Amino acid sequence: MTDDQWLARRFENDRPRLEAVAFRMLGSSGEAEDAVQEAWFRLAASDTDRIENLSGWLTTVVGRVCLDQLRRRKSRAEQPMPEAGPEPAALPSLAGAPVDPESEAVMADSVGLALLVVLETLEPAERLAFVLHDMFGVPFDEIAQIVDRTPTAARKLASRARARVRGTGEPERRDVARQRAVVEAFMSAAREGDFDALVSVLDPDVTLKTDAAEVGTILRGAATIAGGAMTFAAMATGAQLVLVDGRIGAVSSIPGLPTRVLVFTVEDGRITAMEGITDAARIRGANLTLLDD
């Protein structure tokens, strides 16, 4: 085996993990593949005899490529929301513990989209620090070199991101639990197309506002909104719950349509208002945190 063949084989062994890193950073399978391909080009042009830890070197390069891409997005104010398609293989758990492929597939289906939507709200350096450290176990000393900060500053970046992602400082848990119970009842009724169950959790004067059209649409009344049960059924299937500025929201993605966040206002055990948000800039600007299962 030649040196070039050995290097190519080593790179291919690392490719699934590198694509997983890039996907978490960029939220796009296509962009993740491009970032990993760029890492290969840089590797091929480097003096590999001076690289002591090839896997670590490749992770650093992919991190820098992704960070540059996120910064360019931010400067153009054009961060695309996550894709609805499948995530790359070998994604680690949120806590960073190794899991088997079956567990990874379950995790990708259950929290992938909601997590990516929340990650889109982070600053580029925060996102990189959180993804590399909390998901892939990269030491802060190495992360600091990528973001041009001290290890202590890199640790603070990850801490801020962690608080945002995991909901530190969220509203009082009991109130969130009450809101969640009502919203979950709505989602269950929507999936089943149960008109009566939908009406039972909606306030008689409930409103539904959406920004899907150029001019926002507002519907009013429990019967009117429940009559759209088939529309809600498509949204509710696979939707994930998040906190949106202290209120319960559901993140969903239907093939061919933009990522959508449906935000609920719950008062006295009933839903009094709903707002459907598809505008990517508005979603990025919202204070989103994941809700634990």
C-alpha positions as CSV (number, residue, x, y, z in Angstrom):
1,M,0.0,0.0,0.0
2,T,1.4,3.4,-1.0
3,D,1.5,6.4,1.4
4,D,-1.3,8.1,-0.6
5,Q,-3.5,5.0,-0.4
6,W,-2.9,4.7,3.4
7,L,-3.8,8.4,3.8
8,A,-7.0,8.0,1.8
9,R,-8.1,5.0,3.8
10,R,-7.4,6.8,7.1
11,F,-9.4,9.8,5.9
12,E,-12.4,7.6,4.9
13,N,-12.3,6.0,8.3
14,D,-12.7,9.4,9.8
15,R,-15.3,10.7,7.3
16,P,-18.5,9.7,9.1
17,R,-17.4,11.5,12.3
18,L,-16.2,14.5,10.4
19,E,-19.5,14.7,8.5
20,A,-21.4,14.4,11.8
21,V,-19.4,17.4,13.2
22,A,-20.0,19.4,10.1
23,F,-23.7,18.6,10.0
24,R,-24.2,19.7,13.6
25,M,-22.3,22.9,12.8
26,L,-24.0,23.8,9.5
27,G,-27.4,22.0,9.6
28,S,-27.1,20.9,6.0
29,S,-25.9,17.5,4.7
30,G,-24.6,19.1,1.4
31,E,-22.6,21.8,3.2
32,A,-21.3,19.2,5.6
33,E,-20.0,17.1,2.8
34,D,-18.4,20.2,1.2
35,A,-16.7,21.1,4.5
36,V,-15.3,17.5,4.8
37,Q,-14.1,17.5,1.2
38,E,-12.3,20.8,1.9
39,A,-10.5,19.1,4.8
40,W,-9.4,16.4,2.4
41,F,-8.0,19.0,0.0
42,R,-6.1,20.6,2.8
43,L,-4.8,17.3,4.1
44,A,-3.6,16.3,0.6
45,A,-1.6,19.6,0.4
46,S,-0.1,19.2,3.9
47,D,3.1,17.6,5.2
48,T,1.4,14.7,7.0
49,D,4.7,13.6,8.6
50,R,4.3,16.6,10.9
51,I,0.8,15.7,12.0
52,E,0.9,13.7,15.2
53,N,-2.8,13.2,15.7
54,L,-4.5,12.9,12.3
55,S,-8.1,12.5,13.6
56,G,-7.6,15.6,15.8
57,W,-6.1,17.6,13.0
58,L,-9.0,16.8,10.7
59,T,-11.5,17.7,13.3
60,T,-9.8,21.1,13.8
61,V,-9.7,21.8,10.1
62,V,-13.4,20.9,9.7
63,G,-14.2,23.1,12.7
64,R,-12.4,26.0,11.1
65,V,-14.0,25.5,7.7
66,C,-17.5,25.4,9.4
67,L,-16.8,28.4,11.6
68,D,-15.8,30.4,8.5
69,Q,-19.0,29.3,6.7
70,L,-21.2,30.3,9.7
71,R,-19.5,33.7,9.9
72,R,-20.1,34.3,6.2
73,R,-23.7,33.4,6.7
74,K,-24.0,35.8,9.5
75,S,-22.4,38.6,7.6
76,R,-24.9,38.0,4.7
77,A,-27.8,37.5,7.2
78,E,-28.6,34.3,5.4
79,Q,-28.6,31.3,7.7
80,P,-30.7,28.5,6.2
81,M,-32.9,26.5,8.6
82,P,-32.0,22.8,9.0
83,E,-32.9,20.3,6.3
84,A,-35.8,17.8,6.9
85,G,-33.7,15.0,5.5
86,P,-31.8,12.3,7.4
87,E,-28.7,13.2,9.4
88,P,-25.3,11.6,8.7
89,A,-24.5,8.4,10.5
90,A,-22.4,8.2,13.7
91,L,-24.0,11.2,15.5
92,P,-23.2,11.1,19.2
93,S,-25.6,11.6,22.0
94,L,-26.2,15.1,23.4
95,A,-24.2,14.2,26.5
96,G,-21.3,13.0,24.4
97,A,-21.5,9.3,25.5
98,P,-21.0,6.7,22.8
99,V,-24.1,5.0,21.5
100,D,-24.8,2.2,19.1
101,P,-26.0,2.9,15.5
102,E,-29.6,1.9,16.4
103,S,-29.6,4.4,19.3
104,E,-28.1,7.1,17.0
105,A,-30.9,6.6,14.5
106,V,-33.6,6.9,17.3
107,M,-31.8,10.1,18.6
108,A,-31.7,11.6,15.1
109,D,-35.4,11.0,14.6
110,S,-36.4,12.3,18.0
111,V,-34.4,15.4,18.7
112,G,-32.4,16.1,15.5
113,L,-34.5,18.9,13.9
114,A,-35.4,20.7,17.2
115,L,-31.8,20.7,18.3
116,L,-30.6,22.0,15.0
117,V,-33.2,24.8,15.1
118,V,-31.9,25.8,18.5
119,L,-28.3,25.6,17.4
120,E,-29.2,28.0,14.6
121,T,-29.9,30.7,17.2
122,L,-26.3,30.5,18.6
123,E,-23.4,32.7,17.7
124,P,-20.9,30.9,15.4
125,A,-18.2,30.6,18.1
126,E,-20.7,29.4,20.7
127,R,-22.1,26.8,18.3
128,L,-18.6,25.5,17.5
129,A,-17.6,25.3,21.2
130,F,-20.8,23.5,22.2
131,V,-20.8,21.1,19.2
132,L,-17.1,20.1,19.5
133,H,-17.0,19.9,23.3
134,D,-20.4,18.7,24.4
135,M,-21.1,16.4,21.5
136,F,-17.7,15.2,20.4
137,G,-15.6,15.6,23.5
138,V,-12.9,17.9,22.0
139,P,-10.8,19.5,24.7
140,F,-11.2,23.3,25.3
141,D,-7.4,23.7,24.6
142,E,-8.0,22.6,21.0
143,I,-11.3,24.5,20.6
144,A,-9.5,27.7,21.8
145,Q,-7.1,27.5,18.9
146,I,-10.0,27.3,16.4
147,V,-11.9,30.3,17.8
148,D,-8.7,32.3,18.6
149,R,-9.6,32.5,22.3
150,T,-8.1,31.3,25.6
151,P,-9.3,27.9,26.9
152,T,-11.2,29.7,29.6
153,A,-13.0,31.8,27.1
154,A,-13.8,28.8,25.0
155,R,-15.2,27.1,28.1
156,K,-17.4,30.2,28.6
157,L,-18.6,30.0,25.0
158,A,-19.7,26.4,25.5
159,S,-21.4,27.3,28.8
160,R,-23.4,30.0,27.3
161,A,-24.5,27.8,24.4
162,R,-25.3,24.9,26.8
163,A,-27.6,27.2,28.9
164,R,-29.4,28.3,25.7
165,V,-29.8,24.7,24.3
166,R,-30.7,23.0,27.6
167,G,-32.9,25.7,28.9
168,T,-31.1,27.0,32.0
169,G,-33.1,29.8,33.5
170,E,-36.4,28.6,31.9
171,P,-39.7,29.7,33.4
172,E,-40.9,28.0,36.6
173,R,-41.1,24.2,35.9
174,R,-44.6,23.7,37.1
175,D,-46.0,26.3,34.7
176,V,-44.1,24.8,31.8
177,A,-45.4,21.3,32.8
178,R,-49.0,22.6,32.7
179,Q,-48.5,24.3,29.3
180,R,-46.9,21.2,28.0
181,A,-49.7,18.9,29.1
182,V,-52.2,21.0,27.2
183,V,-50.0,21.3,24.0
184,E,-49.3,17.5,24.0
185,A,-53.1,16.9,24.2
186,F,-53.6,19.2,21.2
187,M,-50.8,17.5,19.3
188,S,-52.2,14.0,20.1
189,A,-55.7,15.1,18.9
190,A,-54.2,16.6,15.8
191,R,-52.3,13.4,14.9
192,E,-55.5,11.4,15.3
193,G,-57.7,14.0,13.5
194,D,-60.0,14.1,16.5
195,F,-62.2,17.2,16.1
196,D,-63.9,17.0,19.5
197,A,-60.6,16.5,21.4
198,L,-59.1,19.5,19.5
199,V,-62.0,21.7,20.5
200,S,-61.8,20.6,24.1
201,V,-58.2,22.0,24.5
202,L,-58.9,25.2,22.5
203,D,-60.4,28.4,24.0
204,P,-63.6,29.3,22.2
205,D,-62.0,32.5,21.0
206,V,-58.6,31.1,20.1
207,T,-56.7,32.7,17.3
208,L,-54.2,31.3,14.8
209,K,-51.8,33.7,13.1
210,T,-49.3,32.6,10.5
211,D,-46.6,34.4,8.5
212,A,-46.6,31.8,5.7
213,A,-48.2,34.3,3.3
214,E,-46.8,37.7,2.4
215,V,-49.7,39.1,4.4
216,G,-50.2,37.2,7.7
217,T,-53.4,35.2,8.0
218,I,-55.5,35.1,11.2
219,L,-58.1,32.5,12.0
220,R,-60.4,32.8,15.0
221,G,-62.6,30.3,16.9
222,A,-62.1,26.8,18.2
223,A,-64.4,25.2,15.7
224,T,-62.8,27.0,12.8
225,I,-59.3,26.1,13.8
226,A,-60.1,22.5,14.8
227,G,-61.7,22.1,11.3
228,G,-58.1,22.2,10.0
229,A,-57.3,19.0,11.8
230,M,-55.8,17.4,8.7
231,T,-53.3,20.2,8.3
232,F,-52.4,19.9,12.0
233,A,-52.0,16.2,11.6
234,A,-49.2,16.6,9.1
235,M,-47.5,19.2,11.3
236,A,-47.9,17.2,14.5
237,T,-46.3,14.0,13.1
238,G,-42.7,14.0,14.2
239,A,-42.9,17.5,15.7
240,Q,-40.6,18.3,18.7
241,L,-41.4,20.5,21.6
242,V,-39.3,23.6,22.5
243,L,-39.6,26.6,24.7
244,V,-40.0,29.8,22.7
245,D,-39.5,32.9,24.8
246,G,-41.1,31.1,27.7
247,R,-44.0,29.5,25.8
248,I,-44.3,26.0,24.5
249,G,-43.6,25.6,20.8
250,A,-43.5,22.7,18.3
251,V,-40.8,22.5,15.6
252,S,-41.8,20.6,12.5
253,S,-40.6,20.1,9.0
254,I,-42.8,18.8,6.2
255,P,-41.0,17.7,2.9
256,G,-41.0,20.5,0.4
257,L,-42.0,23.2,3.0
258,P,-39.9,25.4,5.2
259,T,-39.1,24.5,8.8
260,R,-42.0,25.7,11.0
261,V,-42.4,26.6,14.6
262,L,-45.9,26.7,16.0
263,V,-46.0,28.7,19.3
264,F,-48.8,28.2,21.8
265,T,-50.3,30.5,24.4
266,V,-51.9,28.5,27.2
267,E,-54.2,30.1,29.8
268,D,-56.4,28.4,32.4
269,G,-55.8,25.0,30.8
270,R,-56.7,25.9,27.2
271,I,-54.9,27.2,24.2
272,T,-55.9,30.8,23.6
273,A,-53.5,31.7,20.7
274,M,-51.2,30.0,18.2
275,E,-48.7,31.5,15.9
276,G,-47.1,29.7,13.0
277,I,-43.6,31.0,12.2
278,T,-41.7,30.0,9.0
279,D,-39.5,33.1,8.6
280,A,-36.0,31.9,9.2
281,A,-34.8,35.3,10.6
282,R,-37.6,35.4,13.1
283,I,-36.9,31.8,14.2
284,R,-33.2,32.6,14.7
285,G,-34.1,35.7,16.7
286,A,-36.3,33.8,19.1
287,N,-35.1,32.5,22.4
288,L,-35.4,28.7,21.8
289,T,-34.5,25.9,24.2
290,L,-35.1,22.2,24.0
291,L,-37.6,20.5,26.2
292,D,-36.5,17.2,27.7
293,D,-38.5,14.1,27.0
